[in-house]
Amino acid sequence: MVCSRDREVAPSGVRSLPGPENWGVWLIALPQTLVAAATITGMAGAASSAVILALPGGFTAWAVVLLLISLVLVFFGRYRGVERASIVMALAIITALVAAAGYVFPGTEPLAAGLVPVLPEGAVFAELLPWLGFLMSGAAGLVWYSYWLTARGYGAAYSLTHGQEEETVVEKGDLPDLTHLDRIEGEHIRDWVQIMTVSTAIASGIVLALLVSLLVLGAELLRPQGLLPEGPEVTAVLLVLLGDVWGPPGAWLMILAAFFAFRSTIVTDLDGWTRMLGEGSIFIARQAKAAGGWISMRFYRFVYLFGLMGALPLLLIVTRPEPVTFLAVAGVIEAIQIPLVAFATLYLNRRTLPAEFKPSLSVVILTFAAGVFFAAFSVYYIATETAVLFS
């Protein structure tokens, strides 16, 4: 777990990177506008693919309805119930998938053979990048974590959240000075770091178990039937993972879980991107000496929530109902941006954190290695796609 001053990984921190003013903000915010539109389009379609299995109506119509409802919920901040229901369904589906994988488990020998590094004939490794970009949280999710910490008042954000409006943009000068803390404040930060470390370790373990379970189920159930989740049939294909093991109850559980997973992702993404892109836009507007609405978070809530992530996805849903394609495009950009977030975090940790709060050497090495891995894979992907484009 990498500790950083709460909002120092968000645009308010990235803008302090050395070099031209706000270059880091531009490098994160501009590509994320594409990711936002593509991800919301894909998730709305994926959620619709679950609804059409249980209710009458077409794929496009339900995708439009779900997106409109999500926009209203996020605008008024009334989606706590969706979050709680999604947590319950997430626990249920993870338990069911792990149990199903154990039921069809082929044995340790085939699993061990699959873990041996090989180069399959005809494999297109560039196709892995979109899905690597969405592992755990992606580049955008790493940035949103800073907003979540601030909203909840955790760590150094405690002093920022009391007596302030939700839409207040925290300037660099308002960030708390961690170099002059009393004993109680220091203990508060240390407890917070411990909580973050434990929660991240638990989350990583759950994700690892889930990924292994999905690999086993995909190899044992989907591959023999030649099935691949794509288009409006995303959930219809995925329900095979539980339906072939537990019968109709398993299939219905998969439908419900898929709906809540995709639906909760939509509202989370709408909220996160509105905050991140809005704050980044304000910094860029201030650099251009703009005033009035151009430096108002309320203005950008309308622009990004109802424009970029409302009108544009609605148009794409109607004209091209291919949720997996849009998610793949978003995943590629996310993966390419992960090195920037990783290296920026390491730099800001070294520059801003007191010695007692800095991450350990092993964490720094692992974070740096992750950044190098994604950077190398991104270069390979870009080179491969460029060669195909000009061939």
N, C-alpha and C positions, 0 to 999 in steps of 0.2 A: 504494500500500500504506500503510495506516495503522498506525503503530507504537503499541502500548499495553503497559503492564505486563501480563505474561502473563495473570494471572487478573483483571485489572481490567475486562475486558469480561464476565466471568462474574458470577454473583450476588454473589461476594465483592467485586467492584468496583462493580457497579450499586447495591449497598446503601449506598455512600458518597455517592450523589448527594444534593444538598441537598433539604430538604423533610422530610415525615413519615418516620419510621423504616421502612425496608424497602419503601417504596412502589414503587421500581423493581423489586424482587424479585417483589412481587405482580403487577406489570404484565407481567412476562415469564413467570413460572412458571405463573400461573393459566391464561392462554390456551394455553400450551404443553401442558398436560395434554390438552386437546382435540386439538391437533395430533398429539401422540404416539399417542393411540389411533387416530385416523383414518389417519395415515400408515402405521402398522404393519399395520392392516387392509388398506389399499390395496396395500402392497408385498407382503404375503403372497399376496394374490389375484393380483397381477401375476406373481409368480414361479411360482405354480401354473399360470397360463395358458401358460407356456413348457413346464412339465413334461408337461402333458396332451397336448401335441403329439408327445411322444416315448415316453411310457410309458402303460400302461393305468391306469385309475382316474379318478375324478371330480374336478372343479374344487375343490369344497369339501373333499374328503378330503385332497387334496395340499396345499391351503392350510393346513389344520390341522396336517398332519405337518411341513411346512417351518417353521411358526411354533414348534412345540414343540421341534424340533431347534435352532433359533436361540436360543430361550430357554435351553436347556441349555448351549450353547456359550458364550453371553455370561456366564452365571452362573459357570461354571468358568474363564472367560477363555481358552478354547481355540479361537480362531478366526483365528489368524495364517495358517493355510493357506488359509482362505477369502479373506483379504485379498490374498495373493500371487496366487492363481489369478484373482481379479477384476482385478488390475492387468494381467496378461497378456491376459485376454480384452478388457479395455477398450482396450488398444493395438490389438488385432486388429480389433475392431469399428469403432473410429474410422478406422483405415486403410481398411477395406473400405467404410465409408459415404462417405468422402471420394472414394475411387476410383470408386464407383458414381455419385456425384453428378457427377463429371467425365465419366463415360461417357454419361449422359443429359442433360448440360448443354445447355440450349436456345440458348445464345449470350449474348453480352454485352448485346444490345439488349433482349430480354425481361427480363433480370436488372436492367438499369438502369431499365427502366420500372416494375418492381416496387418499386424503392427510392424512387420519387417519392412524397412524402406525398399521399395522397388519402383521401377519406371514402367508402368503399364503401356503396352503398345497402343499407339494412337491416342494417348491421353492428352487432353488440352488443359494444361495447368492454369492458363489464364482464366478459365471459367471458375476457378476457386476464389479469385479475388473478391467478387461481389459478396460472397457469403462470409469470407473472412472479415470483411468490413463491418458486418453486423454482429459478429461474435461478442457476447457480453453486452456492450452498449454502443460501440462505434464511436467515431470522433465527436459527433454532436452530443451523445450521451455523456461523454467524459466532461464536456463543457457544462451541460445542464446540471451535473451533480453539484456544481458550485452554486447554482441558483437554488437548488433544493436545500442545501445547507443553510443558505442565507434566509430562505423563507421559514425554515424550522428554527432558526436561531441557534444553530450548533456552532461549537468552536469559536473562532474569532468573530463569527457573524453575530454573536449574541449582542454585542454593543451596537449593531447596525439595524436591528429589526424592531427595537422598542421605540414607539413614538414616531415612526416614520410611515409615510404612505407606501402602499405596495408598489406603486409605479415610480417611486423615486429612484433615479439612476445614481448609483454610488460612484462618485468621482474618485480618482486615485488618491487624492489628498484626504478623503474621508476614511480610508482603510485604517484599521487600528494599528498602532505601533507595537509590534510584538517584542521589541527590544527592551521595553520598560514595563514589565509585568510584576505585579505583587504576587505573593505566595498563592493566594486563592485563585487568581486568574491563571497562574501557571499550572496549577493542579487541574483546573477546568479544561485547559487546552490538552494536557496530557491524557486526561480521561477520554476526551473527544477523539484523540488520535488512536487510542486503544480500541474504542468502539468501532471506528472506521476500519481498523486493521482486521478485527475479528469478523465484522459484518462482510467485508470484502472477501475474506478467506472462505467463509461459509457460502457466500453467493457463488464464488468460483468453483467450489466443490459440488454444489448443486448443478451448476451449468455443465460441469464435466460429466457427472453421472447422467444428465439428460442427453448430452451429445452422444455418449457411448450407447445409451439405450436406443436412440434414434438410428444410429449406424447399424446396430444389430437388427432392429425391426425393418429398416429399409432393405438390408441385405437379405433377410430371411422371408419377407413378405412382399415388398414392392418389386424387387429386382426379378424374381421368378415370373411375375405377371407382366413385366415390362412397363410398369406404371411410373409416371413422373408428374409431380404436382405442377400444373401450368394452367393458364387461362382461368375461366370461370369455374373450372373443376378442381381448384386447389383443395378445398376441404373434402370434396367427394373422394379424392385420392387418399388424403391423409386419414380419413376415417377407417381405411383398410387396416391401419396400424393397430387399432384396438378392436375393430369389428370382426376381424378374422380370428381374434384370440378370445374375446369375451362375448361375441355375438351382438345382438341389437343393443343391449345396455352399454357395451363398449363403444359402439358406433355413435349412440346419442351423447355419451359423455364427450367424445371427440368433437362432435358438432358444437356442443355448449362451450367446451374449453376453447375451441378455435375462435368462436364468436367473441367471447370475453377477452381473449388474448389480443386479437386484432383490434377490437373496439377500444380497449384500454390504451393500446399503443397509439391509436389515432388521437385521443384526447391528450395524452402525455406529449406527443409530438407537437400538436397544435400549440400547447402552452409553452413548451420549451423553446421552440423556434421563434415564437412571437417575442419572448423575452430576449433571447440571444440576438436575433437580427435587429430588434428594436434598439437595444442598447448599442450595438455596433453602428447602426445608422446614425444615432445621436452623436457618437464620437466623431464620425466622418462629417456630419453636418456642422458640428462646432469647429472642426478644422477648416471648413469652407466659410466660416464666419456667418452661418445661417442663424436665424432666430425664429421666434413664433412657433408655429406648428411643427417646423422641421426639427425642433429639439424637444418635442413632446412625446412621451411614451404612449399616451392615449391615441395620438395620431397614427403612430406606427402599429398599434394594436389593430386598427381598422385596415391599414394598408396590407399587413402581412397575414392577419387572420382571415379577412374576408376577400382579399385580393389574391395574393400569392398562394395561400393554402385553402382558398374557398372557390373563387371563380375559375382559376386555372385548372385545379384538379377536377372540378365538375365538367369542364370542357373535355379534358382528357378521358374521363370515365366514359363519356358519351361517344367520343370518336374512336377510342382505342381501348376496349375492355380487356387488357392484358396485365393483370396485377403483378405477376412474377417478373415480367420484363421491366416494369418501372422500378420494382424493388432491386433488381439486378443493377440497373443504372445507378441508383442511389448508393448501393453497396460499394460499387467501384470508387466513387468519389469519397465515401467515408473511409475506405481503406487507405486511399492515397493521402488523406489528411491526418491519419493517426500518427505518422512520424512527427508532423509539425506539433501536434498536441503533446506528444511524449517528450520531445526535446525542449519545447517551451516550458513544460512543467519542471523538468530537471533544472533548467537555467534559473527559473523563478524561485525554485526551492533553494538553490545555492545562493542566490542574490538576496532574498528577502527573509529567510527563516533564521532564527537564532540557532546556535549549534545544538541545543537540547531538543529542538523540534525537527531537525533535519532527518531525512530517512537514512537508514543504514546503508552501508556500502553494497551489501547484497541486493537490496531493493533498487538502488541506483543502477547497478550492473544489469539486473533483469529488465528494468524499464528501458535502459539504453539498448539492450539486445532486442527488445520488442520493436523499438523504433527502427533499428537497423533492418530487422526482418521485413517489416511492412514497407520500408523504403526500397529495399532490394526487390521485393515482389512487385511493387508498383512500377519500378523501372522496367522490369521484365514484361509486365503486362502492357505498358505503353509501347515498348519496343515491338512486342509481338503484334499488337493491334495496328501499329503504324506500318509494319511490314506487310500485313494482310491488306491494308487499305491501298497501298501503292503497288501491290503485286499485280 
